[in-house]
Amino acid sequence: MKHFTLLFCLVLVVVFITAEPMPGFYQAQLNKTVTITTVKGLPLPSSFGGPDYYYAVVQVQGLKPGMKYMVTLIYEGGTGIDYGFCWVNGNPLTKDWYSFVGIGSGTGTGKLMPGYTIYHVFAVDPKSTSDTIYFTVRSNKPWSIQCTINPAKPEITRNTQNSYGYYCVDDLTNEEKIFYLLDKQ
């Protein structure tokens, strides 16, 4: 019986170590770039959109209360992709979450624009008890984007333009008047 128990435990360890993460779920670390690809089949609530869309969920940990952060997103512009981002307190794949804000836009059509960059700036409420925020990405086609989360840079403002001359900053702090209270893991 002891050998069976030991063998069973070893099998569980091997399965746990080699298990693939859920497609479409990403853990982003501060100051590191991760490639996010939207997929069909993520079991998100219908409030994020219908089954015809492609989704990704990104978990960001290590945030500090009272700090302002920016998410840098780089993708190929001009590809005709409609997308939406939703900022969430708590894991949207569970029942204990709520959404702060959702933003929709598109990559545009016509001229291809490799390396198209946009920024989302947000602030963590000083009273936050969690260091984690999630954001969902929804697209009408499979979509890959590069994502980096850093402390906000003062030179990135609503007047910032990307290399193609487009204004590219969504200041979700409303000029430092809005803070996200994080209290869920």
N, C-alpha and C positions, 0 to 999 in steps of 0.2 A: 504494500500500500504506500509506503514511503517513497519508493521509486516512481510509482505512478504519479504521486503528488508532485514530486520534483520534476518529472518529465512534463506534466501539465503546466507547471509554472514556467518552465523554460519555453514551451511552445507559446504561451501567452506573451512572454517578453519578446520573442522573435516576431510575433504577429504585430505587437504594438510598435516595435522599432521599424518594421518594414511597411506598416500601413500607410497608404497614400492619403494625403489630406483631401478633404471634400473639394471637388472641382468648383472653382468660383469663389472659394473662401481664402482670404489672404491675411497674413499677419505682417503689418508694416512696422519697421523699427525706425525710430527717429534718426535722421541724417543718413539713411540708406535708401537706395532706389530699389523698387520692386516693380516687376512687370505684371500688370493686371489684365486678365482677359475675361470678358463677359461670356457666360455660357447659359444654355437653357437648362431648366430642371432644378434650380435652387429652390428649396421649399420656403420661399418668403410669403408673408401675408399678402393678400390681394391689394391692400392699400399701397403697395409699392408698384403695382402694375399687373397686367394680365400675363397669362402663360405664353403669349406670342413673343414676349420680349426676352432679351438676354440679360443676365445679371452677374454682378460680383459683389461680395461683401468684404470690406476691408476693416480689420481690427487694428487700432493704433493704441499702443500702451506706452507708459512712461511719461505721460503728460503731467505737468505740474500746475497746481492751482495758481491763478493769477497771471499765468503766462499767455502770451499771444503766439500763435503758430501759423504757418502757411503750408499749404499743400501745393506742390508744383506738379502739374500734369503736362506731359508731353505726348503728342500723338501726331498722326498725319492728318492735316487739315484738308478739306476739299473732297472728302470721301463719301459725303451724303449720309452720314450717320446722325440720327437723332439720339440725344442722350439726356439722362437726368441723374443728378446726385442728390442724395438725401442724407443729412447728418443726424445720427441716432445715438441716444443715451441707452445703453444696454444692447445686447446681442439681438438683432432683428430676426434671427433664426429660432429664438425662444419666445416665450410669452411675456417676458418682463422687459419691455423696452418702450420708449416713446421717441418720436421724431421731433427734432428742433426746427428744421427747415428743409425744403426741397427746391432745387434749381434745375431748370431744363434749358437745353440749347441744342445746337447741332454743329457738326464739323464743317458745314458749308458744302457747296458743290462747285464744279468747274475746275478752277486751277488747283492742282495738288500743292500742298504746303507742308513738306516734311519738317519735323521738329517744331510743329506749332505748339506754343507754350501758353498755358493759362495758370492763374493762381487763385486759390481760395484761402482767405485769411479768416481765422476764427480765434476766439479767446476763451480760456477756461476760467470759470467763475472761481474767485478766491475761496469760496465756501465748499468747493467740490471735495467729496470724500473718495472718489474713484480717479484713477489715472488713465482710464480707458474711454475712447470714443470709437464709434463705428461709422462708416459711411457706406451707402449702397450706390452702385453704379448700374443704371439701366440703359440699354441701347436697343435699337430696332434691328441691328445686325451684330454678328460677333465683332468685338472691338478690343484691341490691345492698346494699352496706354502705359507709359512710364510714370511712376508716382514716387515722390519724395516728400517727407514731412520734416520740416525744420522749424526752429524758432523763427518768428517773423522778422524780416529785414526791414528797417525803417525806410529804405529807398524803394520798396515795393508798395506803391499807393494806387488809388483808383485811377490816377493819371498815367500809370505805367503802360507802355505799349510793347508788344512783343516784336520779334524780328521782322514780322510782316506788316508792322505799322498799325495793328489793331489793339484797342484797349483790351486788357486781358486779366483784370483783377476783380474778383468778387469779394468785397470787404464785408464779411458776415458779421463783423463787430459793429457795423453802422457807426464808424468813426469812434470806436471804443465805448459805445453805449450798451452793447449787448454782449453778454458772457454766457457760455454754456455751463450749466450746473450739472456736473457729472456725479452720479451717485449709484450707478449700476456697473457691474462687471460685464 
